[in-house]
Amino acid sequence: MSLTDYKEPLAAIAAFCTILQFLAGVPVCRKFFKSGTVGDTSAFPFIAGFLSLWLRYGYLLGDKSVIVTNVVGAFLQFSYVICYTAYSSRKTSVLRLFLVICFVLLLVITYMQYMPDNETAKTHLGFICCCVTIVFFAAPFANLAHVIKVKSAESLPFAMIVANLIVSAEWMTYGIIIDDAYVEITNALGCILSGIQLSLFLKYPSTPSKGSKNIGII
């Protein structure tokens, strides 16, 4: 059997695991509900996740797995943003960042309408998707200085990072099968970034520090 024979099963598994990855935000939001505050968790991972440019890319590819996965993802990330905002003391800042993300999404979609053909559109959007996804994978690095300072990985979303690593490996393999460099390279970098972040949990136990303060992108 050739690698392409595994295309459909892998697409289904990757889509399923990606949706599970998106659900990793549920326990985070439950923590907000129990504590009544977002603590030192940044809103950026949730808001960046809402920027679902891969949904548009999926339409250009005609790939149902990519489309369905990102429709579900966009809905869940939007729900997390609402939950975060409800328990955040920085609601204005959260809303401002969310509006910026929505503006960027609209800008990119509008830009795609002026592409001369589908292949050119795929090339341009594929590059943009790579950049945006790498930012999403690296979002927990926003708290890196804080983690090193207090010597605790408490502020890093462990479940989300593990999910990123697993899903990235699956989509990277899928990218190899369909011969799509953007899907392949983006997720290869996602594996590397997730691995680096997980290494912080080995160096710094996830134990709350007395000197821990509310921090975040916003």
URURBEL-V941125 format. One record per residue. N is the residue number from 1. SS is DSSP state (H for helix, E for strand, L for the rest). NEAR is the number of other ideal C-beta (glycine too) atoms within 12 Angstrom. Layout:
n = [N	N]
ss = [SS	SS]
near = [NEAR	NEAR]
This chain:
n = [1	2	3	4	5	6	7	8	9	10	11	12	13	14	15	16	17	18	19	20	21	22	23	24	25	26	27	28	29	30	31	32	33	34	35	36	37	38	39	40	41	42	43	44	45	46	47	48	49	50	51	52	53	54	55	56	57	58	59	60	61	62	63	64	65	66	67	68	69	70	71	72	73	74	75	76	77	78	79	80	81	82	83	84	85	86	87	88	89	90	91	92	93	94	95	96	97	98	99	100	101	102	103	104	105	106	107	108	109	110	111	112	113	114	115	116	117	118	119	120	121	122	123	124	125	126	127	128	129	130	131	132	133	134	135	136	137	138	139	140	141	142	143	144	145	146	147	148	149	150	151	152	153	154	155	156	157	158	159	160	161	162	163	164	165	166	167	168	169	170	171	172	173	174	175	176	177	178	179	180	181	182	183	184	185	186	187	188	189	190	191	192	193	194	195	196	197	198	199	200	201	202	203	204	205	206	207	208	209	210	211	212	213	214	215	216	217	218]
ss = [L	L	H	H	H	H	H	H	H	H	H	H	H	H	H	H	H	H	H	H	H	H	L	L	H	H	H	H	H	H	H	H	H	H	H	L	L	L	L	L	L	L	L	H	H	H	H	H	H	H	L	L	H	H	H	H	H	H	H	H	H	L	L	H	H	H	H	H	H	H	H	H	H	H	H	H	H	H	H	H	H	H	H	H	H	H	H	L	L	L	H	H	H	H	H	H	H	H	H	H	H	H	H	H	H	H	H	H	H	H	H	H	L	L	L	L	L	H	H	H	H	H	H	H	H	H	H	H	H	H	H	H	H	H	H	H	H	H	H	H	H	H	H	H	H	H	H	H	H	H	L	L	L	L	L	L	L	H	H	H	H	H	H	H	H	H	H	H	H	H	H	H	H	H	H	H	H	H	L	L	H	H	H	H	H	H	H	H	H	H	H	H	H	H	H	H	H	H	H	H	H	H	H	L	L	L	L	L	L	L	L	L	L	L	L	L	L	L]
near = [7	7	15	16	10	19	23	17	19	28	30	19	23	34	31	22	29	39	27	25	38	36	26	31	35	24	19	38	32	16	24	28	16	13	16	12	18	37	27	34	40	34	45	36	43	43	40	36	44	37	38	37	40	42	33	33	36	33	23	29	29	13	29	17	34	34	23	24	35	35	24	26	38	31	22	29	40	26	23	40	37	24	26	40	27	20	26	33	20	24	19	14	22	32	21	18	31	32	17	22	34	21	15	24	32	17	17	30	25	13	19	28	14	13	21	11	12	17	13	16	26	26	21	27	33	34	22	30	40	29	23	32	40	27	28	40	36	28	36	40	27	27	34	25	14	30	32	17	19	26	21	25	31	30	41	38	43	28	29	37	37	24	35	43	31	28	38	36	29	35	43	31	28	38	38	22	25	27	14	30	19	35	38	25	24	36	36	28	29	38	29	22	28	38	22	24	37	27	18	31	25	14	17	26	17	23	15	18	21	10	13	22	17	18	26	31	32	30]
